[in-house]
Amino acid sequence: MQEIRKADVVIVGGGASGLAAAVELRMSSPELAVLVIEKKDEPGRKLRATGSGRCNITNTKAAGYDRIMEFFGSIGLATRTYENGLVYPYSESASDVVKLLVGRAVSLGVDFICSEEVTEIRRLSEPDAESSLFEIESVYKDRDGVHKAVSRARFVILACGGKAGPSYGTTGDGYGIAKKLGHSIVSPVPALSGVECEEWNEYAKPDAHMLAGTRTQAELTLYKKGKPVMSESGEVQFTRHGLSGICVFNLTRRMRFDKENGESLRDFCIKLNLFPEFSFGEYIEDIREGIFGCLPIDKLLTTLLKEAVAGYVMELIKLGFECGEIDSGAGKSIYKKPVNELSPAEIKFISDLLHNLEFYPTMIRGWRDAQVTMGGVATSEIDEDTSESKIVRGLYITGELADRDFPCGGFNLSNAWITGLEAADDILKRSK
Ligand SMILES: Cc1cc2nc3c(=O)[nH]c(=O)nc-3n(C[C@H](O)[C@H](O)[C@H](O)COP(=O)(O)OP(=O)(O)OC[C@H]3O[C@@H](n4cnc5c(N)ncnc54)[C@H](O)[C@@H]3O)c2cc1C
């Protein structure tokens, strides 16, 4: 007969929110039996990759910041806070955060079962019964094949994340499990990811591949159907396919569209202002009389921009000139003229390009590249203070599995920590 494991709390997923909840539960109540079932061969795989291996654990502006810092203080994590509010472990090592969390959990007596995938959760008592009992079904593989395992618990924390970064174990399993228990799922889509753009199309002119591998500071504005949606400033990375970098990631959270109403990604445009601090037109006026005034525009641009970006802009200028978008009159073409001979119309044309360099997204890079999931279990069905399901008592839905996503800067991990801790606090209160 199959053995049934028993615990007070089963946590599905040993990621950020699952580990925080496990440690908190045993730290406050050593008599509670806590079992973490993790699909990968070890807990915290994604955590190790966060913040490019540095783990931006939280942000001074994040909801629950004080509680999160108190928790990490209680397990002995030293942190450093940067001027912009970003908080990292003092060692700047994501592995240290995982080691500390898992080490604390193990020393406190949390049981871990790894390389086992939860496939279904069944409620054995009535949905609204005060005292719940869940049956958790999972599968694992060994040399003899695939086997089923069953665990029972009074409380379940469903902490198995979303779909972003599937190589870390997050393949969207929680959606099916939650749906079977009666929850609604807002369609998950990847976010905080790079975007592929039309300008990298093999027929595009100029060919934006010349930009690949270059980084530049800019102010980015996302437009939808010609209207500005949001702006972000920072470092843009040009890749082999399009645009990347934290400011681009943040824009992708606003690139939702309604297919059924005829909308598409084609409705969006990202404009880069390469000189957010000053007007290029006024700059030209200022330098006209000086030594830079004698430089042709291509040489001047290389004094202000990375070579590849200057080259790309020059190609656009040439194109505008050849297509007659800009009339340079008789004589020298626009890109041979010294800056002090440029006409007001030519200066305006160049200035418009530099302040509004346009890129048209064709695709948001998929789950493999995305840092978070937009969509998930409907938040209207989850208690916002405790993360308990409003549909199934005793079930908690934490972290990225719920339809909550945030910009870069430690906010997504903050959401995972705080929802895990609040779920643990509620279970502790109810099991007294
Ligand atoms: C590359 C990368 C870098 C990031 N950097 C940052 C950063 O610096 N700061 C920040 O705030 N956010 C960052 N994020 C986002 C952040 O990591 C997530 O939002 C956060 O980890 C979500 O926590 P979670 O507890 O919901 O799930 P996760 O941490 O994703 O953990 C879920 C766990 O559940 C397990 N699991 C899944 N299905 C099952 C199943 N069926 N049975 C058992 N176990 C299962 C998974 O293997 C996984 O271990 C980053 C994300 C990525 C991909």
The ligand as an SDF file (V2000), in Angstrom:
LIG
                    3D

 53 58  0  0  0  0  0  0  0  0999 V2000
   16.7640   35.6180  -14.4570 C   0  0  0  0  0  0  0  0  0  0  0  0
   15.8560   36.2560  -13.4390 C   0  0  0  0  0  0  0  0  0  0  0  0
   16.3430   37.2730  -12.6410 C   0  0  0  0  0  0  0  0  0  0  0  0
   15.4930   37.8940  -11.7100 C   0  0  0  0  0  0  0  0  0  0  0  0
   16.0280   38.8530  -10.8880 N   0  0  0  0  0  0  0  0  0  0  0  0
   15.2200   39.4450   -9.9490 C   0  0  0  0  0  0  0  0  0  0  0  0
   15.7520   40.3870   -9.0200 C   0  0  0  0  0  0  0  0  0  0  0  0
   16.9660   40.6360   -8.9530 O   0  0  0  0  0  0  0  0  0  0  0  0
   14.8760   40.9750   -8.1610 N   0  0  0  0  0  0  0  0  0  0  0  0
   13.5280   40.7000   -8.1600 C   0  0  0  0  0  0  0  0  0  0  0  0
   12.7970   41.2920   -7.3730 O   0  0  0  0  0  0  0  0  0  0  0  0
   13.0270   39.7550   -8.9800 N   0  0  0  0  0  0  0  0  0  0  0  0
   13.8280   39.1120   -9.8580 C   0  0  0  0  0  0  0  0  0  0  0  0
   13.3150   38.1370  -10.6900 N   0  0  0  0  0  0  0  0  0  0  0  0
   11.8970   37.7120  -10.4780 C   0  0  0  0  0  0  0  0  0  0  0  0
   11.8090   36.7960   -9.2300 C   0  0  0  0  0  0  0  0  0  0  0  0
   12.8540   35.8480   -9.2590 O   0  0  0  0  0  0  0  0  0  0  0  0
   10.4570   36.0740   -9.1510 C   0  0  0  0  0  0  0  0  0  0  0  0
    9.4070   37.0180   -9.2510 O   0  0  0  0  0  0  0  0  0  0  0  0
   10.3460   35.3060   -7.8370 C   0  0  0  0  0  0  0  0  0  0  0  0
   11.3750   34.3450   -7.7030 O   0  0  0  0  0  0  0  0  0  0  0  0
    8.9980   34.6120   -7.7430 C   0  0  0  0  0  0  0  0  0  0  0  0
    8.9810   33.8930   -6.5310 O   0  0  0  0  0  0  0  0  0  0  0  0
    7.9690   32.6870   -6.3220 P   0  0  0  0  0  0  0  0  0  0  0  0
    8.1840   32.2160   -4.9380 O   0  0  0  0  0  0  0  0  0  0  0  0
    6.6140   33.0700   -6.7290 O   0  0  0  0  0  0  0  0  0  0  0  0
    8.4340   31.5650   -7.3420 O   0  0  0  0  0  0  0  0  0  0  0  0
    9.8660   31.0200   -7.7380 P   0  0  0  0  0  0  0  0  0  0  0  0
   10.9430   31.6940   -6.9930 O   0  0  0  0  0  0  0  0  0  0  0  0
    9.8790   31.0590   -9.2080 O   0  0  0  0  0  0  0  0  0  0  0  0
    9.8070   29.5150   -7.2140 O   0  0  0  0  0  0  0  0  0  0  0  0
    8.8500   28.5980   -7.6220 C   0  0  0  0  0  0  0  0  0  0  0  0
    9.3850   27.1980   -7.3050 C   0  0  0  0  0  0  0  0  0  0  0  0
    8.3400   26.2490   -7.4970 O   0  0  0  0  0  0  0  0  0  0  0  0
    8.8670   25.0930   -8.1130 C   0  0  0  0  0  0  0  0  0  0  0  0
    7.7710   24.3970   -8.7940 N   0  0  0  0  0  0  0  0  0  0  0  0
    7.1300   24.7640   -9.9090 C   0  0  0  0  0  0  0  0  0  0  0  0
    6.1690   23.8790  -10.2270 N   0  0  0  0  0  0  0  0  0  0  0  0
    6.2100   22.9180   -9.2660 C   0  0  0  0  0  0  0  0  0  0  0  0
    5.4750   21.7130   -9.0510 C   0  0  0  0  0  0  0  0  0  0  0  0
    4.5000   21.3360   -9.8570 N   0  0  0  0  0  0  0  0  0  0  0  0
    5.7810   20.9630   -7.9660 N   0  0  0  0  0  0  0  0  0  0  0  0
    6.7860   21.3220   -7.1240 C   0  0  0  0  0  0  0  0  0  0  0  0
    7.5190   22.4490   -7.2930 N   0  0  0  0  0  0  0  0  0  0  0  0
    7.2250   23.2420   -8.3540 C   0  0  0  0  0  0  0  0  0  0  0  0
    9.9330   25.6310   -9.0440 C   0  0  0  0  0  0  0  0  0  0  0  0
   10.8820   24.6490   -9.3880 O   0  0  0  0  0  0  0  0  0  0  0  0
   10.5150   26.7850   -8.2190 C   0  0  0  0  0  0  0  0  0  0  0  0
   11.6110   26.3570   -7.4430 O   0  0  0  0  0  0  0  0  0  0  0  0
   14.1350   37.4920  -11.6140 C   0  0  0  0  0  0  0  0  0  0  0  0
   13.6460   36.4820  -12.4330 C   0  0  0  0  0  0  0  0  0  0  0  0
   14.5000   35.8510  -13.3450 C   0  0  0  0  0  0  0  0  0  0  0  0
   13.9590   34.7370  -14.2030 C   0  0  0  0  0  0  0  0  0  0  0  0
  1  2  1  0
  2  3  1  0
  2 52  2  0
  3  4  2  0
  4  5  1  0
  4 50  1  0
  5  6  2  0
  6  7  1  0
  6 13  1  0
  7  8  2  0
  7  9  1  0
  9 10  1  0
 10 11  2  0
 10 12  1  0
 12 13  2  0
 13 14  1  0
 14 15  1  0
 14 50  1  0
 15 16  1  0
 16 17  1  0
 16 18  1  0
 18 19  1  0
 18 20  1  0
 20 21  1  0
 20 22  1  0
 22 23  1  0
 23 24  1  0
 24 25  2  0
 24 26  1  0
 24 27  1  0
 27 28  1  0
 28 29  2  0
 28 30  1  0
 28 31  1  0
 31 32  1  0
 32 33  1  0
 33 34  1  0
 33 48  1  0
 34 35  1  0
 35 36  1  0
 35 46  1  0
 36 37  1  0
 36 45  1  0
 37 38  2  0
 38 39  1  0
 39 40  1  0
 39 45  2  0
 40 41  1  0
 40 42  2  0
 42 43  1  0
 43 44  2  0
 44 45  1  0
 46 47  1  0
 46 48  1  0
 48 49  1  0
 50 51  2  0
 51 52  1  0
 52 53  1  0
M  END
$$$$
